[in-house]
Amino acid sequence: MLAISCAKNLVVVGDSRQLQQIDDEQLFQQSEVLSEEYDIPKPYRYKSNSIFKSVKDALPTAPITLLKEHYRCAPDIINFCNKMFYDGELVAMTANSGMHIQVVKTVPGNHARRNPNGSGLYNQREIDEIENVLKESESENIGIISPFRYQANCITEKYASDRIEADTIHKFQGRQKEEIILSFVVNSLDKDPGNVENRLYDFVTNEKLLNVAISRGRNKVTAIVADKVYHSSNNVINDFIKYAEYLYGSDTIRESTITSVFDFLYSEYTAILLSKFKDRPNAHKTELLMCEVIDDVLKSHSYIGYAMHTRLKNLVFVPDTFSDEERRYILHPWTHVDFLFYNRVSKEKLFVLEVDGVRFHEQDKRQVGHDAVKDRVLKENNIPVYRFKTNESNEKQRLNEIIKCFTR
């Protein structure tokens, strides 16, 4: 405002179809209260304007020049944004050189979970899927974009390097990468009136966010979506998927090969699950599913056996470094390990495998504390412990890798 007040002439450069300023939601709410109280004209209201939009609306007779020549993205990428957001006014000044858009559909299941440490969501299955996309990519300059900060942080923790950068859509505005991978996180885009996630889904399908996200990629954009998102309708993400299919046909859609034995726990598989365990309705479903994986893996390792629900106090000696409360938990008759693996010949304890339901083991603070105590006492007794979360994948491969550490 100080700079504008000093000028005889003013040129404002901006894009009203991209993201406005980032601010605390309470600030937006308070600004609206004040705007109503003092009858502030709409062009001067803080929440709904950028500097560009404010000037444009306040001075409707000011000349406007559209910078229509686009030099960043391949035409197949920018033409989606052009048709969807810019009324076809942009002119792509680049050339196509192959298939510039790909869609990866994960297997059915509710893979998105709430951030255990705050707001927002994350999706471990999409994080796992990114690894396959990166392996196939030849780009040396890759950006991974998610609407949710926690998902971006998880991706950064696993993949960040000189070649790869992960962040939120807001942080990528005004930037570009040779290749962009989009991780949308959410399970579906359904408009169920009782769905508390609707606000998050509205956020994910925000047109300005998607305009920015898609147009960051110069040569390639890969969208990773949940099965229900892929089969949704009447939203911009689905429009983008249909646009890609129109350009390249079915070749642009890749069905994910990353699966998990725990996929059977999700609602899509309820009928299969009930049929599978109808003879053992009171048993723990997660452990029974894991049993099938273990039995399959151990076919090649006949000298290794396993036992379910072994009492922890029968496996360990409790050092004095544990508090009285911790000792009570360790020695309680109900405290057990899910699976104990042992050498059938020597009866030597090899390792423990725990199956962690995400909602219980990650989001229940008391259980998180108990898990830490269990891990600690097992470590003190030189018994390795491996935790398999029910929102992860490739259990058979991972168990095979663990078994290799204990083979002769």
Sequence and secondary structure as in RCSB ss.txt:
>XXXX:A:sequence
MLAISCAKNLVVVGDSRQLQQIDDEQLFQQSEVLSEEYDIPKPYRYKSNSIFKSVKDALPTAPITLLKEHYRCAP
DIINFCNKMFYDGELVAMTANSGMHIQVVKTVPGNHARRNPNGSGLYNQREIDEIENVLKESESENIGIISPFRY
QANCITEKYASDRIEADTIHKFQGRQKEEIILSFVVNSLDKDPGNVENRLYDFVTNEKLLNVAISRGRNKVTAIV
ADKVYHSSNNVINDFIKYAEYLYGSDTIRESTITSVFDFLYSEYTAILLSKFKDRPNAHKTELLMCEVIDDVLKS
HSYIGYAMHTRLKNLVFVPDTFSDEERRYILHPWTHVDFLFYNRVSKEKLFVLEVDGVRFHEQDKRQVGHDAVKD
RVLKENNIPVYRFKTNESNEKQRLNEIIKCFTR
>XXXX:A:secstr
 HHHHT SS      TTS      HHHHHHHHHHHHHTT  GGG STT  HHHHHHHH TTS      EE SS H
HHHHHHHHHHSTT  EE S   S  EEEEE  SS  EEE TTSSSEEEHHHHHHHHHHHHH   SSEEEEESSHH
HHHHHHHHH SSSEEEEEHHHHTT  EEEEEEE   S     TT TTHHHHHHHT HHHHHHHHTTEEEEEEEEE
 HHHHT  SSHHHHHHHHHHHHHGGGGEEE     GGGGGSGGGHHHHHHHTTT TTS HHHHHHHHHHHHHGGG
 TTEEEEEEEEGGGT    TTS HHHHHHHH TT EEEEEEEETTT  EEEEEEEE HHHHTT HHHHHHHHHHH
HHHHHTT  EEEEETT   HHHHHHHHHHTT  
